[in-house]
Amino acid sequence: MDWMLETGIVSRQIKLTSVKLAMKYMRRVSSELEAVGSEPEEEELIVQGVRFALRVHQFAGGFGVETMRAFQELRDKDRSCNVQFQNQQKSL
């Protein structure tokens, strides 16, 4: 067990698993955004997703390709939510 700690295998596995968790969490947030109807709830979901992702990014030292795609998907959903909200405000 000590050799695994000394070589960093455990640390790398924890970081890799954390990045996978962040990817799944961001995808979950992204899918939840489609189900949520109100602007404050959407904004809160996005903020929570981004905060968590950034913490994992700092801990793990970066994201993989799939996790970056999930992060970009979340960013794109945020932009589309903002556009929809602005359009609703204009029509009022």
N, C-alpha and C positions, 0 to 999 in steps of 0.2 A: 504494500500500500504506500509506503514512503517513497518508493521510486516513482510512482505515478504523480505524487505531489511535487517531487523535485523536478521532474521533466515537464511539468505544466499540462499534462494530459487532462487532469480534472478541471483545471482552470479553463482550458480551451473548450472542453465539452460544456461547461456551464455557460460560457459566452455564446457558443453556437446554439445551444438550446434557448437561451434568452432571446437571440435574434429571431429564431423560429417562432417563439411565443409572440414577439412584437409583430411579426408578419401576420400571424393568425388574428391577433387583437385588432390590427388596423383593418384587415379584411372584414372582421366582424362589425367594427364601427361603420365601415363603408356600407355594409348590407343593412345595418340598423337605420342609417340615414334615409334609406328609401322608405322605411316603414314609419318613421317619425313625421308628424305633420307640422309641428309648430317650430318657429324660428329659434326661440330660446333653447329648446331641447336639442335641436340640430347643432347649434353653436357649442353647447356644453359637451356633446358627444365628440365633436371635432377637437375641441381643446383638450379633453381627456386623452383622446387617441394620440394627438401630437405630443403631449407631455410625456406620455408613457414611452412612445417611440424614441423621443430624444434622450430620455434617461437610459434606455437600453443601448442606444447608439453610443452614448458616452461610456457606458460600462463595457461594452463589447469592443469598442474601438472601430466601429463601422458596421455597415450593413452589406448583405449580399445582394445579388442582382434581383432575386425574387422579392426581397424585403423592400428594396428601393421601388420596385413596381407597385407594391401595396401602398407605400408611402405616397407615391405620385398619384395613385388612384384616389386616395383620401384627399389629397390636395385638389384634384380635379373636381371631386364631389363638393368640396367646400366652395370652390369657385362657382359651380353651377347653383348651389344653394344661395349664394350671395346674389347672383343674377336674378334668380326667381324672386327673392325677397325684394330686390330693388324694383322689379317689374310690378310686384304687388303694391308696393308703396306708390308708384306712379299712377296706378289705376284707381287708387283711393282718392 
